Amino acid sequence: MSTDTSHDDFEPPPEARKTVLFCPDCGHESPVTGDWKTVTAGDERLLVCVDCGCVVDRRSRRQHETVKAV
């Protein structure tokens, strides 16, 4: 037996909401490719809030480079 899970009235969320990061400390928001300061620490790439200095995203550079290559 299979169940049909499709919905004709489904609307995905706006694309902008998927790509916006929010600083948990001060509330600053900007797209992932926006005004965040990019810092490399060892094998990690950090996105740092330009307003308060909080790290809002931390990724392995190796993983990030692999994802870009695919």
C-alpha positions in Angstrom: 0.0 0.0 0.0 1.2 3.5 -0.7 -0.1 6.8 0.6 -0.2 9.9 -1.5 1.5 12.7 0.4 1.5 15.4 -2.3 -0.3 18.6 -1.7 -1.4 20.9 -4.5 -1.7 23.9 -2.2 1.8 23.5 -0.7 3.9 26.7 -0.9 7.5 26.5 0.1 8.7 29.2 2.5 10.2 32.3 0.8 13.8 31.6 -0.4 15.1 34.6 1.6 14.1 33.0 5.0 16.2 29.9 4.1 19.4 32.0 3.6 19.2 34.5 6.5 21.3 34.0 9.6 20.3 35.6 12.9 22.8 36.5 15.7 21.6 34.9 18.9 23.2 37.6 21.0 22.2 40.9 19.4 19.6 39.9 16.8 21.5 41.1 13.7 20.3 39.4 10.6 21.9 39.1 7.2 22.0 36.6 4.3 24.6 33.8 4.6 26.7 35.7 2.0 25.9 39.0 3.6 28.0 41.2 5.9 29.2 38.6 8.4 32.9 38.6 9.1 34.6 35.4 7.9 37.3 34.1 10.1 39.5 30.9 9.6 40.5 29.2 12.8 42.4 26.0 12.2 40.3 23.8 9.9 37.1 25.8 10.7 35.4 28.6 8.9 33.5 30.9 11.3 30.9 33.5 10.4 31.1 36.3 13.1 28.5 39.0 13.8 29.8 42.4 12.7 27.8 44.1 15.5 28.7 42.1 18.6 31.4 39.5 17.6 29.3 36.4 18.3 30.1 33.3 16.2 26.8 32.6 14.3 28.1 29.7 12.1 30.9 27.3 12.4 31.8 24.9 9.6 34.7 22.5 8.9 36.7 24.0 6.0 37.1 20.5 4.5 33.4 19.9 4.6 32.7 23.4 3.2 35.2 22.9 0.3 33.8 19.4 -0.4 30.2 20.8 -0.6 31.4 23.5 -3.0 33.1 21.0 -5.3 30.0 18.9 -5.7 
